[in-house]
Amino acid sequence: MFREFAVRCAWVFGCVAALTSCSVQQSKGAAKPAVAVTAAPPAEVPNHPMKEAWFGEQHIHTAYSLDAFLGGTRITPFDAYRFAKGAEVEVNGTKHQLDRPLDWVVVTDHAEFLGEMYSAFTPGAPGHDLPVLEQLRTMTELKQRQEWFIKYVAGNNRGDNPKHPEFYQGPGTTRSAWKDVIVAAAEQHDQPGRFTALIGFEWTSAPQGANLHRNVIFRDARVPDLPISAYELPREEALWAWMAEQEKQGMTLLAIPHNSNASKTVMFASKADSTGRPYDAAYASMRARFEPAIEMMQIKGNSEVHRNFWPADEFAGFENADSIAKYSARVADERNYVRWGLVEGLNWEAKLGVNPFKLGFVGGTDGHNGLTGEVMEAGSFGKGWQGGHGDEDGSVERRRSADVGGWIDGKDENPGALTGVWAAQNTRAALFDAMHARETFATSGTRIKLRFFGGGALPTDPKDAKTLVQQGYAQGVPMGGTLSALKTAPHFTVHAMKDSQGANLDRIQIIKGWVDAQGRHQEKIVDVVGAGQRQRGADGKLPPVGNTVDLSTAKYNNNIGSAELMGSWTDPDFDPAQRALYYARALEIPTPRWTTYEAVINGLPLPKDVPAVIQERAWSSPIWVTTQ
C-alpha cells in the first residue's frame, strides 16, 4: 500500500519537475492504492455455452517502459486499465476515449528497465536521487530524450551484450515495480464476467536488431516474484526454459511473439537455435508448448504477408510497413511473414514429428502511450489518430515526415489491431485457455466477429449461424484445432458478422497452405462467400466489391457489402497423405485510412506514398490437417 502511494506521489513530483513532459491529467480516483478485488462466484459470471467473442489486446506499454516514458508517456498501468474500461484521459492536451470499452487487456511493460523506472518514479527507492535519474525525470527536449533512447535502449538492446545500465539498483527494484504496480494494477481492475485484466510483461530480445520480442502472459495471479528480462536470458530457448521452471512452481503461462516482419528471418527461417545446435524434436516441442499464438498485426505493420512476395494475393498490400527495412539493417524477406512461417512449420513437422510453428492469431497495438486498444482510424472523438509513441509521432508533421525511434516511418504506422477470443466466459481462466487452444482471431482494429470450423464429416451449407456453430463444435473442430488422418476431403464453414459500428463486409476467404513432395511452399486462396450478386471470373475470384469513400470528406457509406456472410467450402484438391493448414480471412468494404482522416481534418493534401483507403479485416487462427 505504501509503495503504491509512493509511486503515485512520484508522478506529482515528476510533473512539477518536468512540466511540459508530463502530459496526462489524472482523473480523481486514478491514484488510489491497489486494493483486493473480490472475485464473483462462478455462478454469478455469465456463461455462453456456444462461446462469445471477447475483444481486447495483450500488448500495451505505459510509463513503466523506458522507451514509452522517453516519448512523453505518463500513463500508468492503473490508468491503462481505466482507459480500456472506457475512462477518458488527456495526453499532450488531447482528450482520448475509446469508442467502446474493451472486454479484457494485458499490460505488457518491458521487463528490461522495469526496476530502473521504479527507482526513477519512487521517492526513497534505491537510486531515486541519482543525477542520471534526475535527468530522466526532467528532460523536456525531444532530441535529448532521443539520445537517451539510442544510448540506453536501442544501442544496448540491439548490441552484442545487452545489459542493465549502471544506474540499475538490483532485482529488488524490479520486484517492487512488478508486484506493487504491474500485478497490483491487474488485480485491482480484474472483474470476472465484466472485465478481465490478465497479468503479463514483455521480454524484449533483439539480437543485432532482429525482433524476437515475446509477451509473456499468466493464467491467474500465481506469478513469479519478478519477471525475467532479455538482460538475464538473452535468447528464446532460455526464456522457454525459465517458463518451464515457473510451471514447476505451479504457474501457467504462455508467450506470444510479435513483429516477425522485423525479425531478419530469425523468427521462422533459422535451422538451428542460438547456440548453433540444429533444431530437433525437443526444441520444436518446447516452442510449440509455450508459444501457441503469434501477433498478426500491430502499429508497426501487418505480418501476415507482403505484396512483394505474394503478388498472386490481391489483398497482400495491406499495411506492409515497408520502411521497417530502412532501419537496423533489417531485410525485406518473405521468411519474415506469418504465412511463410506457418507453411514452413509443416516442413518441420514432417522432419521432426512436431510442428514448432503451430500458431494461432492475435492482434495488438504495441502502443507506447498507454492508450489501450485505441485502434480507431478516425481517432478518439473523430479528431484523427494521434500516433502511438508519444512525441515521436505525436504531431501531424512528425507522422507525415519523420521516423519513430529508428523503427519505422510515421506514415507507415497504423493504429494497431485487436484480438477476439472465443470463450464461454469473460474470465482469466476462460480467456487464457482459449488463447492456449488457439481459438482466437486477429482483427485490424475492427470488431468483426469471425467463426471458422472444419471437419471430415461437417455438414456443408449450414442454414443459419446458430446451426453452423452447433455443428462445428459437435462434428468438427473450431479455429486453432487439428484434424487427423482424414480419408476424405475436409469441409469448412465460415461465418462473419460486421462490426456493429463499422463497415459492411466484402467477402470471406479461406487460405490453404501446404508443402509439395519437394518441400516447396504452396498455397491457394478461395473466395468462399461474397456480398451481393457478383459473379466469379474465369479464375474463380470475385470482382472488387466497389468503393464508396469520398476522399474530400473522408466519409463512406454502407450501401454496398453485407452485414453478415456465411458459407462453406470443401477442398477439391485434398490429399490424405499431405499435411496442410487452412485459415479464414474476412474483409470489409473500403474505408478511409487514418492518413486520409488526418489530411481532411487538417486541410492537407493526401499523402501520395500510402494508400488513401484500406479494407479492414479479420484473420481466424488456422485449422491444421495432419497425416498422423
Salt bridges, closest charged atoms under 4 A:
GLU4 OE2 - ARG8 NE 3.07
GLU52 OE2 - LYS449 NZ 2.96
ASP67 OD2 - HIS110 NE2 3.16
ASP67 OD2 - HIS368 NE2 2.96
ASP79 OD1 - ARG8 NH1 3.89
ASP79 OD1 - ARG82 NH1 3.53
GLU88 OE2 - LYS95 NZ 3.88
ASP99 OD2 - ARG100 NH2 3.36
GLU116 OE2 - HIS164 ND1 2.72
GLU134 OE1 - ARG137 NH2 2.88
ASP180 OD2 - ARG3 NH1 3.59
GLU187 OE2 - ARG428 NH1 2.73
ASP190 OD2 - ARG428 NE 3.63
GLU202 OE1 - HIS59 NE2 2.98
GLU202 OE1 - HIS61 NE2 2.98
GLU202 OE2 - HIS110 ND1 3.68
GLU202 OE2 - HIS213 ND1 2.99
GLU202 OE2 - HIS258 NE2 3.50
ASP220 OD2 - ARG222 NH2 2.67
GLU232 OE2 - HIS164 NE2 2.88
GLU236 OE1 - ARG235 NE 2.92
GLU245 OE2 - LYS248 NZ 3.24
GLU247 OE1 - ARG289 NH2 2.19
ASP280 OD2 - ARG277 NH2 3.04
GLU291 OE2 - ARG214 NE 2.64
GLU291 OE1 - ARG287 NE 3.76
GLU295 OE1 - HIS59 ND1 3.01
GLU304 OE2 - ARG339 NH2 3.05
GLU304 OE2 - ARG585 NH1 3.27
ASP313 OD2 - ARG339 NH2 2.84
ASP313 OD1 - ARG585 NH2 2.87
GLU314 OE2 - ARG507 NH1 3.97
GLU319 OE1 - ARG593 NH2 2.89
ASP322 OD1 - HIS306 NE2 2.70
ASP322 OD2 - ARG307 NH2 2.50
ASP333 OD2 - ARG335 NH2 2.87
GLU344 OE1 - HIS521 NE2 2.73
GLU349 OE1 - ARG579 NE 3.48
ASP366 OD1 - HIS59 NE2 2.88
ASP366 OD1 - HIS61 NE2 3.14
ASP366 OD2 - LYS300 NZ 2.67
ASP366 OD1 - HIS368 ND1 3.67
GLU374 OE2 - HIS96 ND1 2.65
ASP391 OD2 - ARG145 NH2 2.71
GLU392 OE1 - ARG398 NH2 3.58
ASP393 OD2 - HIS389 ND1 3.51
ASP409 OD2 - LYS326 NZ 2.89
ASP409 OD2 - LYS411 NZ 3.53
GLU413 OE2 - HIS389 ND1 3.16
ASP433 OD2 - ARG219 NH2 2.75
GLU439 OE1 - LYS51 NZ 2.75
ASP499 OD1 - ARG100 NH1 2.74
ASP506 OD2 - ARG507 NE 3.05
ASP506 OD1 - ARG534 NH2 2.89
ASP516 OD2 - ARG520 NE 2.84
GLU523 OE2 - ARG339 NH1 2.94
ASP527 OD2 - ARG507 NH1 3.14
GLU564 OE2 - HIS495 NE2 2.59
ASP571 OD2 - LYS512 NZ 2.72
ASP573 OD2 - LYS524 NZ 3.06
GLU598 OE2 - ARG399 NE 2.54
ASP609 OD2 - LYS411 NZ 3.65
